[in-house]
Each structure stands twice: as structure tokens, then as C-alpha cells.
Amino acid sequence: MLEYRTNPIVLSQIGLAGEFLAASVLQRHFKTIAFANHNSSYDLILEQINGGFLTCQVKTTSTADKNKGYSSYRWNLDKVKHKRYTYHDFHFVAFVVLPLRLCWFRLYDEIKGSCVRKSINKFNAELEKTSLQKVLRAFDE
């Protein structure tokens, strides 16, 4: 059996599935969505109705884990090992939980540290809706 956490093929499929899910959630709010080049620091390019462009980094998980006795979803934000993304790399992040088919959107400024966690009890459709609204308002002209 393949170990999904270390198998590069399985990991890339999980990541790609997350990108498609995030794009499907975002498509109702943007004129056009394109998938970025593999070497880009972002995954999605989003054209706003007013003609402006935003970029989105997508981070995907397929499992929850325990941290200090609490179950949570976890995403790593290192670009490559021990190299963090910077403010200039993307506008916002979509944190995806594949089994739930839900996203949590965060502005770059809201992210603290290279490991992001969210309690499984707080990950729901309302979180997706309110976090997306907050991101959209931040770039509304």
C-alpha cells in the first residue's frame, strides 16, 4: 500500500484536487480563473470583474491530526524546505480539506508561522463563506 504522506504522486494528486476545489468555489466571484505554471509561487490566477488580477496559493490536506490532544487540520506553508513565502508571492491562501470539500480563505497578513492549524470542530460551510467574503472585501474596489 502506498503511504500518501510520502508518496510524491499521491501528494501531487491531493494538491491538484485541492486546486480544482478552490477554483470551483472561487469561480462564482471572478471573471476568469487560470491555473498557474508549476514553478509559480501561486496556484491560481484570478481576474476580477473590474479587470484587476489576484493570485491564490492553495494548500490541501486530506486528514486531521492531533496536536496537544486536539484534532485539527494542518497545512505547511514553506515554499521549499525552510523557505517561507513572502507578501509578494500571492494575495491570499485557500486552505482546503478534501474529505469535507471545503475551503478556508486567509489573507497573507492573517497567517502567522509556517504551520497553520484549524480545529476540526470549526471547519464548516459557514467558515468557508465568511472567510471568502472577508478576502473579497479586502480586494473590492
Salt bridges, closest charged atoms under 4 A:
GLU47 OE2 - LYS31 NZ 3.89
ASP65 OD2 - ARG74 NE 2.98
ASP65 OD1 - ARG117 NH1 2.90
ASP89 OD2 - LYS79 NZ 3.38
GLU110 OE2 - ARG106 NH1 3.90
GLU110 OE2 - LYS134 NZ 2.48
